[in-house]
Amino acid sequence: MSGAAAPVRQEDGGSPPGRATAREWAGLAVLVLPMLMLSTDLTVLFFALPTLSADLDADAAESLWIVHVYGFLIAGCLVTMGRLGDRIGPRRLLLLGSTAFAALSVVAAFATSPAMLIVVRALLGIAGATLMPSLFSLLRTMFQDDGQRRMAIAIMFSAFSVGGAIGPLIGGLLLEVFWWGSVFLINVPPMLLLLFAGPRLLPESGERARVRLDVASVALSVAGMLALVYGLQELAAGQETGTGSVWPDLAIAAIGVGVLGVFVRRQRELRDPLFDLALLADRRVAAALVTLLLVGIGMVGTFYLFTQYLQWSGGLSPLAAGLWTLPYIVVNIAGALLAPMLAARSRPAVIVAYGLVVTVAGAVLVALVAVADAALPVVAAAASVIGLGQGMAMALISDLIITSAPEGRTGSVAAVQEVGGELGTALGVAAGGAIGTIVYRATLSGAMPSEVPEQDAETARASVHAGVDTAEGLAVHGPALHDAVREAVANGLRVYAGVGALLVVAGLVLVTVFLVARADGSARRA
């Protein structure tokens, strides 16, 4: 019988699984540390980058690579590290990865050139890729009780959200007192605490996958993911700034898709594949993964354009815009923590469906209220409705995916879940940037003040940055052009919020058909 094994709900003898003790909850507190550091490192350079670039004399291309190479390597190495965790044990991989992460953070803090920092950030990404699959594998082992495990996963998701949200704020605060290297050194104390407490509090998985890693599959997996994510992010950056041609970036992304296709074909042929495609044979798991991807594309893109709206339409500084996103983050965390409690009273699939309904409602609200002159609290409240629904749905979808695999393959399926999240993020930013720019240009062309010289009008239509700069450079007609730019930015957000709502509706249909309705049918047949 093909397909992933169903999660074990009872131990031998029919008794319910043992509930976690204080030791497991203390272990969860330890596991939160690498999750915080992993997500913080994705955003901590946002405010530190100008100072860092000036001190290292980094040009624009080098600065972009310093920021993004970390995320590229995490995405590229997830599948490999998930399988490695299945082979050597998630606790061992977590401790090895954390040791490397702490050591490399020290090296990054004292980098003497842009090239050196880019290389170290790439190595940090590889070390970071060991953490996520290991964390979720350990949660599967530590929390056998369904309700406790769902709460543990919700806490872990919340830690990731908190880390990403406070990263820019931490970076800005540290630069007020210390030099730029301090944004890397903050990783060291939590990792040292993990290395001290982890062997005492964290169990090792009893079941191992005794197979070798196929080197060709590793190369194909890493190369395909790197090309795909890089092409998508560069496509989004080019659309946002109005620079360069889209075709080279589309070609790179297409090459990534082709390489991943070769990777999949090779996995079908291998006796011991790097990733066992049978794990995806369960339609419920496949539906959950596709839903994860659809929600990521729709809502990450919407959130990305929301941050652009706060700055370009709302006129806020990056720091002030970051503070206006905090309500979304707080409500997202609340939704994630609320979901396990609701799942104790109803089936998790039903709560996922409710969460997606709330997400769609939030996206529709954003599409209705996000005009250029809207009160920021109103727009932030509408975006927070998205955060609530997304938090409710995603934590429980993650639990379903992770518990679908045999214990010896948990790292692999957790890695695929994270790959889905990374692709959803990259595609969301790329699609949001592209559609937002298309709508911006179309709206601005129709609303361009007739008094603006044609050359300035053409420049303003190129990108949001160019539109704002052009408006600021026109003494007489600048205010009218600036108002038109603000409305064009708002239109981009509203249109993509509508697109995002449709994508989440597609995910809701999948959840209803394959998770809710099929479970109801199985219960009736029983």
C-alpha positions as semicolon CSV with decimal commas, in nm:
position;residue;x (nm);y (nm);z (nm)
1;M;0,000;0,000;0,000
2;S;0,160;0,328;-0,111
3;G;0,141;0,661;0,064
4;A;0,252;0,812;0,391
5;A;0,162;0,628;0,705
6;A;-0,123;0,765;0,909
7;P;-0,029;0,925;1,241
8;V;-0,042;0,698;1,540
9;R;-0,313;0,812;1,777
10;Q;-0,282;0,548;2,046
11;E;-0,005;0,345;2,196
12;D;-0,014;-0,034;2,236
13;G;-0,305;-0,148;2,442
14;G;-0,540;0,127;2,327
15;S;-0,440;0,381;2,592
16;P;-0,398;0,742;2,485
17;P;-0,045;0,870;2,422
18;G;0,143;0,998;2,725
19;R;0,117;1,367;2,797
20;A;0,425;1,585;2,803
21;T;0,586;1,664;3,137
22;A;0,768;1,970;3,262
23;R;1,085;1,840;3,096
24;E;0,926;1,847;2,749
25;W;0,791;2,198;2,802
26;A;1,134;2,313;2,922
27;G;1,275;2,151;2,608
28;L;1,026;2,351;2,401
29;A;1,151;2,671;2,563
30;V;1,502;2,573;2,455
31;L;1,385;2,500;2,101
32;V;1,227;2,844;2,075
33;L;1,578;2,996;2,091
34;P;1,708;2,874;1,753
35;M;1,372;2,954;1,592
36;L;1,397;3,313;1,716
37;M;1,756;3,347;1,596
38;L;1,677;3,190;1,259
39;S;1,392;3,428;1,183
40;T;1,561;3,734;1,337
41;D;1,861;3,685;1,110
42;L;1,629;3,711;0,807
43;T;1,536;4,072;0,891
44;V;1,792;4,209;1,137
45;L;2,004;4,369;0,862
46;F;1,722;4,588;0,727
47;F;1,826;4,890;0,934
48;A;2,189;4,787;0,982
49;L;2,264;4,758;0,611
50;P;2,347;5,126;0,539
51;T;2,600;5,140;0,824
52;L;2,742;4,800;0,739
53;S;2,775;4,886;0,369
54;A;2,949;5,212;0,446
55;D;3,201;5,054;0,684
56;L;3,283;4,768;0,444
57;D;3,261;4,988;0,133
58;A;3,006;4,751;-0,024
59;D;2,844;4,845;-0,353
60;A;2,472;4,804;-0,423
61;A;2,501;4,450;-0,562
62;E;2,718;4,334;-0,271
63;S;2,474;4,485;-0,021
64;L;2,184;4,292;-0,176
65;W;2,379;3,967;-0,165
66;I;2,469;4,027;0,202
67;V;2,099;4,050;0,285
68;H;1,956;3,777;0,061
69;V;2,219;3,502;0,031
70;Y;2,125;3,377;0,379
71;G;1,765;3,307;0,278
72;F;1,873;3,162;-0,057
73;L;2,091;2,897;0,107
74;I;1,829;2,811;0,369
75;A;1,577;2,742;0,093
76;G;1,829;2,550;-0,116
77;C;1,947;2,317;0,161
78;L;1,622;2,233;0,342
79;V;1,548;1,904;0,165
80;T;1,902;1,781;0,213
81;M;1,912;1,875;0,580
82;G;1,572;1,718;0,644
83;R;1,697;1,387;0,508
84;L;2,026;1,420;0,697
85;G;1,826;1,469;1,018
86;D;1,635;1,148;0,947
87;R;1,967;0,970;0,900
88;I;2,176;1,094;1,196
89;G;1,898;1,206;1,430
90;P;1,732;1,548;1,463
91;R;1,889;1,632;1,801
92;R;2,241;1,565;1,677
93;L;2,181;1,769;1,362
94;L;2,029;2,053;1,566
95;L;2,327;2,070;1,800
96;L;2,578;2,050;1,515
97;G;2,393;2,320;1,322
98;S;2,364;2,543;1,628
99;T;2,736;2,512;1,698
100;A;2,815;2,614;1,341
101;F;2,558;2,898;1,356
102;A;2,714;3,043;1,673
103;A;3,071;3,019;1,540
104;L;2,981;3,170;1,203
105;S;2,793;3,455;1,373
106;V;3,117;3,554;1,548
107;V;3,306;3,542;1,219
108;A;3,036;3,753;1,049
109;A;3,057;4,016;1,323
110;F;3,425;4,073;1,247
111;A;3,413;4,043;0,867
112;T;3,663;4,272;0,697
113;S;3,524;4,283;0,343
114;P;3,192;4,248;0,160
115;A;3,307;3,923;-0,006
116;M;3,397;3,772;0,330
117;L;3,059;3,865;0,478
118;I;2,870;3,727;0,177
119;V;3,050;3,392;0,212
120;V;2,988;3,378;0,587
121;R;2,621;3,469;0,542
122;A;2,592;3,186;0,288
123;L;2,743;2,942;0,539
124;L;2,503;3,077;0,803
125;G;2,218;2,989;0,565
126;I;2,344;2,632;0,535
127;A;2,371;2,608;0,913
128;G;2,025;2,761;0,948
129;A;1,878;2,500;0,714
130;T;1,968;2,233;0,970
131;L;1,752;2,394;1,236
132;M;1,397;2,402;1,099
133;P;1,350;2,032;1,006
134;S;1,523;1,929;1,330
135;L;1,293;2,146;1,540
136;F;0,973;2,001;1,400
137;S;1,106;1,644;1,414
138;L;1,180;1,691;1,783
139;L;0,833;1,831;1,847
140;R;0,685;1,515;1,695
141;T;0,894;1,303;1,935
142;M;0,845;1,518;2,247
143;F;0,470;1,579;2,224
144;Q;0,272;1,260;2,158
145;D;-0,057;1,408;2,276
146;D;-0,235;1,573;1,980
147;G;-0,349;1,883;2,166
148;Q;-0,014;1,945;2,331
149;R;0,173;1,895;2,004
150;R;-0,052;2,143;1,824
151;M;0,009;2,398;2,097
152;A;0,385;2,338;2,076
153;I;0,379;2,390;1,700
154;A;0,171;2,707;1,746
155;I;0,428;2,840;1,994
156;M;0,706;2,763;1,748
157;F;0,524;2,944;1,466
158;S;0,471;3,238;1,699
159;A;0,841;3,248;1,780
160;F;0,919;3,265;1,408
161;S;0,674;3,555;1,366
162;V;0,815;3,738;1,666
163;G;1,173;3,695;1,546
164;G;1,097;3,829;1,200
165;A;0,902;4,123;1,342
166;I;1,156;4,235;1,601
167;G;1,462;4,176;1,380
168;P;1,464;4,525;1,223
169;L;1,386;4,688;1,560
170;I;1,669;4,500;1,732
171;G;1,906;4,598;1,452
172;G;1,810;4,964;1,483
173;L;1,845;4,967;1,862
174;L;2,184;4,794;1,862
175;L;2,322;5,044;1,613
176;E;2,232;5,324;1,852
177;V;2,494;5,188;2,098
178;F;2,724;4,937;1,925
179;W;2,883;4,874;1,585
180;W;2,714;4,675;1,309
181;G;2,877;4,347;1,410
182;S;2,661;4,339;1,722
183;V;2,361;4,232;1,510
184;F;2,540;3,900;1,456
185;L;2,680;3,857;1,807
186;I;2,329;3,853;1,957
187;N;2,296;3,503;1,808
188;V;2,571;3,361;2,027
189;P;2,426;3,358;2,384
190;P;2,096;3,183;2,287
191;M;2,285;2,924;2,085
192;L;2,526;2,858;2,372
193;L;2,228;2,810;2,605
194;L;2,082;2,562;2,356
195;L;2,411;2,370;2,338
196;F;2,426;2,355;2,718
197;A;2,062;2,258;2,786
198;G;1,978;2,067;2,468
199;P;2,155;1,739;2,551
200;R;1,980;1,737;2,891
201;L;1,627;1,827;2,780
202;L;1,587;1,713;2,421
203;P;1,528;1,346;2,329
204;E;1,671;1,175;2,028
205;S;1,442;1,007;1,779
206;G;1,447;0,630;1,817
207;E;1,384;0,553;1,449
208;R;1,652;0,636;1,190
209;A;1,666;0,615;0,813
210;R;1,975;0,400;0,752
211;V;2,053;0,515;0,399
212;R;2,328;0,713;0,234
213;L;2,275;1,059;0,089
214;D;2,275;1,062;-0,290
215;V;2,526;1,333;-0,387
216;A;2,368;1,398;-0,727
217;S;2,027;1,447;-0,565
218;V;2,176;1,689;-0,313
219;A;2,332;1,892;-0,595
220;L;2,009;1,896;-0,797
221;S;1,798;1,993;-0,495
222;V;2,026;2,279;-0,390
223;A;2,082;2,410;-0,743
224;G;1,714;2,395;-0,836
225;M;1,591;2,570;-0,524
226;L;1,864;2,836;-0,541
227;A;1,787;2,916;-0,905
228;L;1,411;2,924;-0,851
229;V;1,415;3,141;-0,536
230;Y;1,688;3,371;-0,672
231;G;1,506;3,423;-1,001
232;L;1,177;3,500;-0,827
233;Q;1,328;3,747;-0,580
234;E;1,529;3,925;-0,849
235;L;1,216;3,945;-1,062
236;A;1,033;4,112;-0,772
237;A;1,322;4,354;-0,709
238;G;1,336;4,450;-1,076
239;Q;0,962;4,512;-1,093
240;E;0,973;4,726;-0,782
241;T;1,258;4,949;-0,899
242;G;1,173;4,946;-1,267
243;T;1,528;4,847;-1,360
244;G;1,653;4,579;-1,597
245;S;1,468;4,321;-1,802
246;V;1,241;4,054;-1,658
247;W;1,353;3,787;-1,904
248;P;1,688;3,694;-1,745
249;D;1,522;3,649;-1,405
250;L;1,236;3,448;-1,557
251;A;1,493;3,232;-1,737
252;I;1,681;3,165;-1,412
253;A;1,357;3,071;-1,235
254;A;1,259;2,845;-1,528
255;I;1,599;2,675;-1,512
256;G;1,537;2,616;-1,142
257;V;1,202;2,452;-1,221
258;G;1,370;2,233;-1,483
259;V;1,644;2,124;-1,244
260;L;1,386;2,040;-0,977
261;G;1,200;1,835;-1,238
262;V;1,518;1,634;-1,297
263;F;1,550;1,599;-0,919
264;V;1,198;1,455;-0,892
265;R;1,261;1,211;-1,177
266;R;1,582;1,092;-1,012
267;Q;1,399;1,034;-0,682
268;R;1,157;0,802;-0,863
269;E;1,448;0,595;-0,992
270;L;1,652;0,564;-0,672
271;R;1,608;0,282;-0,425
272;D;1,701;0,517;-0,140
273;P;1,593;0,865;-0,260
274;L;1,694;1,189;-0,094
275;F;1,322;1,262;-0,066
276;D;1,067;0,980;-0,073
277;L;0,786;1,097;-0,301
278;A;0,556;0,841;-0,138
279;L;0,527;1,085;0,152
280;L;0,321;1,305;-0,079
281;A;0,097;1,023;-0,204
282;D;-0,161;1,093;0,067
283;R;-0,404;1,339;-0,094
284;R;-0,469;1,503;0,241
285;V;-0,100;1,589;0,276
286;A;-0,078;1,705;-0,085
287;A;-0,386;1,924;-0,036
288;A;-0,236;2,072;0,281
289;L;0,094;2,149;0,107
290;V;-0,078;2,312;-0,193
291;T;-0,294;2,515;0,045
292;L;0,018;2,626;0,231
293;L;0,167;2,740;-0,101
294;L;-0,150;2,920;-0,219
295;V;-0,196;3,106;0,109
296;G;0,171;3,203;0,103
297;I;0,150;3,344;-0,251
298;G;-0,169;3,535;-0,177
299;M;-0,107;3,668;0,170
300;V;0,271;3,722;0,168
301;G;0,226;3,928;-0,147
302;T;-0,054;4,124;0,017
303;F;0,153;4,185;0,331
304;Y;0,451;4,291;0,118
305;L;0,239;4,550;-0,067
306;F;0,089;4,658;0,267
307;T;0,438;4,753;0,388
308;Q;0,493;4,946;0,062
309;Y;0,157;5,117;0,110
310;L;0,253;5,231;0,460
311;Q;0,570;5,393;0,330
312;W;0,473;5,530;-0,012
313;S;0,103;5,601;0,033
314;G;0,104;5,659;0,409
315;G;0,427;5,861;0,403
316;L;0,587;5,674;0,694
317;S;0,954;5,608;0,761
318;P;1,069;5,243;0,748
319;L;1,076;5,227;1,129
320;A;0,730;5,380;1,167
321;A;0,596;5,148;0,896
322;G;0,744;4,854;1,084
323;L;0,563;4,957;1,400
324;W;0,231;4,972;1,209
325;T;0,280;4,607;1,108
326;L;0,300;4,497;1,473
327;P;-0,081;4,464;1,513
328;Y;-0,077;4,211;1,228
329;I;0,205;4,017;1,395
330;V;0,038;4,020;1,739
331;V;-0,298;3,902;1,603
332;N;-0,125;3,639;1,388
333;I;0,038;3,497;1,702
334;A;-0,297;3,508;1,884
335;G;-0,459;3,313;1,601
336;A;-0,185;3,048;1,610
337;L;-0,223;3,003;1,986
338;L;-0,602;3,002;1,968
339;A;-0,616;2,729;1,701
340;P;-0,509;2,434;1,923
341;M;-0,770;2,527;2,183
342;L;-1,040;2,539;1,916
343;A;-0,913;2,208;1,772
344;A;-0,978;2,047;2,111
345;R;-1,349;2,123;2,060
346;S;-1,375;2,053;1,687
347;R;-1,180;1,868;1,421
348;P;-0,856;2,047;1,322
349;A;-0,953;2,045;0,952
350;V;-1,268;2,238;1,036
351;I;-1,068;2,499;1,229
352;V;-0,831;2,529;0,930
353;A;-1,133;2,597;0,707
354;Y;-1,263;2,861;0,950
355;G;-0,918;3,022;0,958
356;L;-0,910;3,042;0,579
357;V;-1,258;3,199;0,576
358;V;-1,133;3,467;0,817
359;T;-0,826;3,518;0,597
360;V;-1,042;3,571;0,290
361;A;-1,258;3,819;0,484
362;G;-0,947;4,014;0,586
363;A;-0,818;4,027;0,228
364;V;-1,155;4,153;0,105
365;L;-1,155;4,420;0,375
366;V;-0,808;4,537;0,268
367;A;-0,928;4,552;-0,094
368;L;-1,220;4,773;0,017
369;V;-1,057;5,014;0,264
370;A;-0,695;5,063;0,147
371;V;-0,739;5,390;-0,042
372;A;-0,471;5,657;-0,041
373;D;-0,641;5,876;0,219
374;A;-0,766;5,597;0,445
375;A;-0,699;5,620;0,818
376;L;-0,400;5,397;0,894
377;P;-0,569;5,230;1,196
378;V;-0,851;5,114;0,967
379;V;-0,613;4,962;0,709
380;A;-0,396;4,806;0,982
381;A;-0,708;4,654;1,143
382;A;-0,816;4,504;0,810
383;A;-0,468;4,356;0,758
384;S;-0,481;4,218;1,112
385;V;-0,791;4,016;1,023
386;I;-0,572;3,840;0,765
387;G;-0,314;3,775;1,036
388;L;-0,575;3,620;1,266
389;G;-0,707;3,377;1,005
390;Q;-0,364;3,291;0,870
391;G;-0,235;3,213;1,219
392;M;-0,534;2,987;1,291
393;A;-0,496;2,790;0,970
394;M;-0,122;2,754;0,921
395;A;-0,027;2,607;1,260
396;L;-0,281;2,326;1,224
397;I;-0,188;2,260;0,861
398;S;0,172;2,220;0,976
399;D;0,068;1,968;1,240
400;L;-0,123;1,765;0,982
401;I;0,176;1,754;0,747
402;I;0,432;1,665;1,015
403;T;0,227;1,387;1,172
404;S;0,153;1,229;0,834
405;A;0,497;1,072;0,798
406;P;0,654;0,776;0,979
407;E;0,875;0,897;1,262
408;G;1,192;0,808;1,072
409;R;1,091;1,045;0,788
410;T;0,966;1,342;0,993
411;G;1,266;1,554;0,905
412;S;1,206;1,505;0,534
413;V;0,839;1,596;0,543
414;A;0,909;1,893;0,774
415;A;1,168;2,012;0,523
416;V;0,916;1,990;0,237
417;Q;0,672;2,191;0,446
418;E;0,938;2,459;0,491
419;V;1,022;2,449;0,120
420;G;0,653;2,514;0,052
421;G;0,667;2,809;0,288
422;E;0,983;2,946;0,125
423;L;0,835;2,911;-0,224
424;G;0,511;3,071;-0,110
425;T;0,707;3,365;0,027
426;A;0,925;3,404;-0,282
427;L;0,631;3,367;-0,522
428;G;0,419;3,599;-0,309
429;V;0,678;3,876;-0,311
430;A;0,742;3,828;-0,684
431;A;0,373;3,819;-0,778
432;G;0,288;4,105;-0,543
433;G;0,572;4,316;-0,683
434;A;0,481;4,240;-1,045
435;I;0,105;4,291;-1,015
436;G;0,146;4,591;-0,787
437;T;0,378;4,754;-1,042
438;I;0,148;4,677;-1,336
439;V;-0,149;4,831;-1,153
440;Y;0,065;5,127;-1,040
441;R;0,168;5,208;-1,396
442;A;-0,183;5,168;-1,537
443;T;-0,338;5,380;-1,261
444;L;-0,075;5,652;-1,284
445;S;-0,109;5,671;-1,663
446;G;-0,480;5,743;-1,625
447;A;-0,440;5,985;-1,334
448;M;-0,126;6,170;-1,446
449;P;-0,175;6,548;-1,404
450;S;-0,176;6,706;-1,750
451;E;0,062;6,980;-1,635
452;V;0,347;6,735;-1,564
453;P;0,605;6,737;-1,847
454;E;0,597;6,419;-2,057
455;Q;0,955;6,325;-1,974
456;D;0,887;6,352;-1,600
457;A;0,560;6,160;-1,644
458;E;0,745;5,878;-1,821
459;T;1,003;5,865;-1,543
460;A;0,734;5,860;-1,273
461;R;0,560;5,565;-1,439
462;A;0,874;5,351;-1,426
463;S;0,848;5,262;-1,055
464;V;0,714;5,383;-0,723
465;H;1,058;5,507;-0,619
466;A;1,090;5,705;-0,941
467;G;0,739;5,845;-0,902
468;V;0,809;5,972;-0,549
469;D;1,148;6,115;-0,649
470;T;0,998;6,289;-0,953
471;A;0,715;6,440;-0,746
472;E;0,963;6,572;-0,490
473;G;1,168;6,732;-0,769
474;L;0,877;6,927;-0,920
475;A;0,819;7,255;-0,740
476;V;0,479;7,347;-0,889
477;H;0,313;7,025;-0,998
478;G;0,485;6,797;-0,747
479;P;0,196;6,777;-0,494
480;A;-0,056;6,673;-0,762
481;L;0,182;6,408;-0,897
482;H;0,251;6,285;-0,545
483;D;-0,122;6,241;-0,479
484;A;-0,153;6,042;-0,802
485;V;0,142;5,822;-0,702
486;R;-0,010;5,756;-0,360
487;E;-0,340;5,648;-0,514
488;A;-0,162;5,427;-0,767
489;V;0,025;5,251;-0,486
490;A;-0,301;5,200;-0,297
491;N;-0,468;5,057;-0,607
492;G;-0,188;4,804;-0,642
493;L;-0,250;4,681;-0,287
494;R;-0,626;4,663;-0,335
495;V;-0,605;4,467;-0,659
496;Y;-0,353;4,217;-0,522
497;A;-0,556;4,173;-0,203
498;G;-0,843;4,065;-0,430
499;V;-0,612;3,823;-0,613
500;G;-0,488;3,691;-0,280
501;A;-0,844;3,636;-0,161
502;L;-0,912;3,419;-0,468
503;L;-0,597;3,213;-0,405
504;V;-0,702;3,151;-0,045
505;V;-1,050;3,054;-0,164
506;A;-0,883;2,791;-0,384
507;G;-0,701;2,662;-0,076
508;L;-1,028;2,662;0,117
509;V;-1,186;2,444;-0,153
510;L;-0,898;2,196;-0,127
511;V;-0,926;2,183;0,252
512;T;-1,303;2,140;0,238
513;V;-1,291;1,862;-0,023
514;F;-0,989;1,662;0,093
515;L;-0,972;1,730;0,468
516;V;-1,321;1,817;0,590
517;A;-1,557;1,633;0,354
518;R;-1,348;1,314;0,321
519;A;-1,313;1,285;0,697
520;D;-1,690;1,325;0,733
521;G;-1,744;1,056;0,470
522;S;-1,502;0,820;0,644
523;A;-1,679;0,876;0,976
524;R;-2,019;0,793;0,820
525;R;-1,886;0,475;0,659
526;A;-1,738;0,368;0,992
